[in-house]
Amino acid sequence: MSFLTAGRNIGTEVEIPLGYFLIEHPQGRLMFDTGANPKVVRDPENYPSTAAGATYRVREEDLAPNRLAEIGLRPEDVDLVANSHLHDDHAGGNICFSHATFLVQFAELQAAYWPQVYERENYVREAFDLPVHFEELDGDYDVFGDGTVTLIQTPGHSAGSQSLVVKLPETGTVVLAADSAYLTASLDELLVSTWVWDPRLQVRSFKVLRDYRRRENALVIPGHDREFWKTVRKAPDYYA
């Protein structure tokens, strides 16, 4: 927990979720993040982040293609992938969507390919150095052109972090924050994490996300909040 909360809760261990999301729109399907790389399950000894000491408790059924199968879809049924950023717990599954167009901030691609010294362990090339088409974004982006699904810049955690704003007709605005806010407490208390590219920009992004809560009564879904994750419906139950 001290990793998530800038030094608080030292010695408290917690298992955190790795979330990814499917958005279905009349013009196509979008994945926001892709979860873990299949190697984390099938060949962990030869996957860089696990070899470096990261601990994953990911099962075969947790991989994105298998979760899609639970709702009757294949990776090929997904048209677009938007990576919140290119750290491997959010982009590891990109390899399963080689047919899709990827929406990634140019600043994030630049940071991933040419990371600063203190960021080199944050990026695993297998997550992004792939024969796929990247649509390089430079700012906020209206994905389908109708204002219902919008990528917004929320840098700080990484140079090109972005969040996804989804306006649902019945339940209102949902903001998928990913690591722009690890926890709900990150927003409530402006808690900068210990893994951060620019703490000043991260706090600014916290305030952007808080403004969505205030102005639109938005549900902001944080990136790795175990307690929050227990409160939301998840596939396949969501489709029941």
N, C-alpha and C positions, 0 to 999 in steps of 0.2 A: 504493500500500500504506500510505502514511503516513495516509491518510484512514481506513483500516480499523483501524489499530493505534496511534492516539493519538500520532502524530508519529514513530514508528519507520519505518525503511526509506524515508527521504525520497529522492525521485527515482526510486524503483522503480515502473514502470508495470505494471499487470496487468489482464487482461480477466477480469471476474467474471461468474458465472452469475446469471440471474434465474429462480429456481425457483418452480414452482407445482405443486400436488399434487391428485390425484383420490383420494378415499376412497369405496369402494363398500361399502355396508352393506345388510343385508336391508330396512331401512326407507327407504333412499334413497341418493342420491349427493351427496357434498359436495366442493366445490372449496375448497382452502385456498390463498388468493391467486389472482390471475388474470393475472399477468405484465404485459407491456407493452400500451399502448394501440395499436390498429391505426394511428393517425396517425403513430406513431413510424416506421413503415415507409412508409406511403402519402403522408403530407403532413408530413414532419418540420419544414419551415420554419415551419409554422403551429402547431406543438405547443409549449406554453409551456416545458417543461423543455429541449427541444433548442434552442429559440430562445435560451434563457438560457445555453447552453454545454455542456449535458450531451451526452455521446457515447454513442449506442446502436449496437450492431452486431447488431440484431435483423432477422431475415429473415421473409418472409411465412409460411414454414412453422413459425416459432417461436411465432406467435400462438396463444393458447389454443384457439380453435375448430379450427384446423388440426391441432394436436397431438391433440385429441380425435378428430378424423376418422380419424387413423391407427389408432385402436383401435375404430373403428366407432360413435362416439358424436357427438351434436350438442350444442351448448350447452343446448338445450331438454331434454336428458336429465339435466341437473344440477338437483337440487332446492334445494340450499343452497349459499351461498358464505360462507365465513368469511374475512374480511380480517385478516391479522395486524396490520396498521395501514393507513393510507390514503395513504401516500406512493405516487407514481404508478408506481414500478417493481413494486409489489406489488398495486396496485388499478387500474392502467391498463386492464386488460381487463374491468373490471366492466361496461362498456357492452355487452359481448357476452352478458350474463346477466340481462337486464332482467326476465325472468320469475321469477327465483329469489328466495328470501328470504335476506337478508344478515344475518349474525351479526357484529356489531361492538360493541366496548365503547363505552358512552355517552361515556366520557372522550375516546375517540379522535374520535368524531363532533364533540364540542364543540371539541376542539383543531383539527380540520380546518376547521370553519366559522369559528371565531374564533381563529386562531393568534396566538401571541405574535409580537412584531416579529421576533425572531431565528428564527422558524419559518416565516415567510411563503413562503419559497422552497421549502419542503419539500412543500407541498401544491398539487396541480393540481386545480382544481375539476372538471374534466372527468372525473376519476377517481371522484368520489363524489357530486357534485351532480346526481343522476340520478333519474328517476321510478321508483324501486324501493322495495321494502318493506325497511326496516331493522328488525331485531329488536335493540333496544338492550339490551346486556348490562351488568350491573353486578357483575362478579365471575366466578368460574369457572362453567363451564356444561357439563353433561352433554348432549351434542348429541342422542343417540338414547335416552337414559334407561336405558342398560344398562351404563354404565361403560367402554365400549370406545373411545369417541371423546369426548375432553373438552378443551374450551378452558380454558386457565389464564392468569391475568393474569401478564404479565412486563413491566411498564412500565419505562421508562428511556430506551430509544431514542426512544420517543414516549410521550405521556401515556397512551395506551390500548393499547399493544402487548400482544399475546396470542400464545401458542404453542399448538400442538395436540398432545395426547398420544393416541397410537393404540396400543391393545393388540391385537396380531395373534396369532391362535391358534397359529401355528407358529413365528414368529420372535421373539415377545416384544414389548416396549414400544419404540415409536419416538416420538421427540419432534421435531416440526417447529418449530424455534426461530425461523425467519425472522430479522429483524434484531435480535431480542433477544440474538442472538450472531452477529456477522458470520462469525466463523471458529472452528474448534475451538480455536485458540490463545486466542481471547477468553475461553473458559471455563477453559482450563488455566492461564492467566496473569492472569486478571481484567483483560484489556486493554479499557479503555473506548475507544470510537471517538471521532473528532473531531466526528461528527454525532450529538449526543445531547441529549435533552431534560433529563434529570436523571441525572448520572453516579452519584450515590449509589444511586438506584433501579436503575440498570442493573447495578451490581455486585451488588445484592441479587438481581436476577433471574438473573444468572450463577450465583449460589449455589443458587437453586431448581433450575435446569437441571442443575447438577452433582450435586445430591442425587438426581435421577432416574437419573443414570449410576451412582451409588454404590448406591442402594437396590434398583433394579430392573434393573441392568445395561442400561439403556436406550441405544439408538442415538440420539444427539442430532444432528440434521441442521442445520448452521448455514446462515445465510441467503445468504452470498456467498463461500463457500470453494471456490476453483477446484480445489485439489488434492483436497479431500474429494469434490467432485462427480464426479471421475474414477473414484471407487471404488464408486459405487452404480449399480445397474441402473436404466435409465430406459425409459419407454415410447418406441416400441412394443415394444422387445426384451423388456421385463418380461412382456409378454403372450404371448410366443412359446412 
